[in-house]
Amino acid sequence: MVDADGKTVAHEWRFYLCGFNADSATILCHDKTTEQVPIDADNRILIDGQWFSSLHWDH
């Protein structure tokens, strides 16, 4: 869910991974900064306490 102009909107999240480490990935944020996030053995990334499968990210 995304809060946009005071309205809650359902959204299928897609993330862009611009790098990988042994147990983490680097994601590109909306403000063009990067952030390290955990990635597990099933290729899921953890963002804001929620796991997202590889269906939700590209690299």
C-alpha positions as CSV (number, residue, x, y, z in Angstrom):
1,M,0.0,0.0,0.0
2,V,1.2,3.5,-0.8
3,D,-0.1,6.8,0.7
4,A,-0.5,9.2,-2.2
5,D,-2.0,12.6,-1.6
6,G,-3.8,11.3,1.5
7,K,-5.2,8.3,-0.3
8,T,-4.1,4.7,0.2
9,V,-3.4,3.0,-3.1
10,A,-2.6,-0.7,-3.6
11,H,0.6,-1.2,-5.7
12,E,2.6,-4.1,-7.0
13,W,6.1,-3.2,-6.0
14,R,9.0,-3.6,-8.3
15,F,12.6,-2.9,-7.1
16,Y,15.8,-2.4,-9.1
17,L,18.8,-4.2,-7.7
18,C,22.1,-2.7,-8.8
19,G,24.5,-4.9,-6.9
20,F,24.8,-8.1,-4.9
21,N,26.9,-9.3,-2.0
22,A,27.0,-12.7,-0.3
23,D,23.9,-12.1,1.8
24,S,22.7,-8.6,0.7
25,A,21.7,-6.6,-2.3
26,T,21.9,-3.0,-3.2
27,I,18.6,-1.4,-4.3
28,L,18.1,1.8,-6.1
29,C,15.8,4.1,-4.2
30,H,13.3,6.6,-5.7
31,D,15.6,9.5,-4.8
32,K,18.5,7.9,-6.8
33,T,20.3,6.9,-3.6
34,T,21.2,3.2,-2.9
35,E,20.5,1.1,0.1
36,Q,21.8,-2.3,1.3
37,V,19.0,-4.9,2.0
38,P,19.2,-8.5,3.1
39,I,18.7,-11.2,0.5
40,D,18.1,-14.8,1.5
41,A,18.8,-18.2,-0.1
42,D,15.4,-18.1,-1.9
43,N,16.4,-14.8,-3.6
44,R,13.9,-12.8,-1.5
45,I,14.8,-9.2,-0.4
46,L,13.8,-7.7,2.9
47,I,12.4,-4.2,2.7
48,D,10.7,-2.5,5.6
49,G,10.1,-5.8,7.3
50,Q,8.5,-7.5,4.3
51,W,10.1,-10.2,2.1
52,F,9.7,-9.7,-1.6
53,S,10.4,-12.6,-4.1
54,S,12.3,-12.2,-7.3
55,L,9.0,-11.6,-9.0
56,H,9.2,-8.1,-7.5
57,W,12.7,-7.1,-8.6
58,D,14.9,-6.8,-11.6
59,H,18.7,-6.2,-12.0
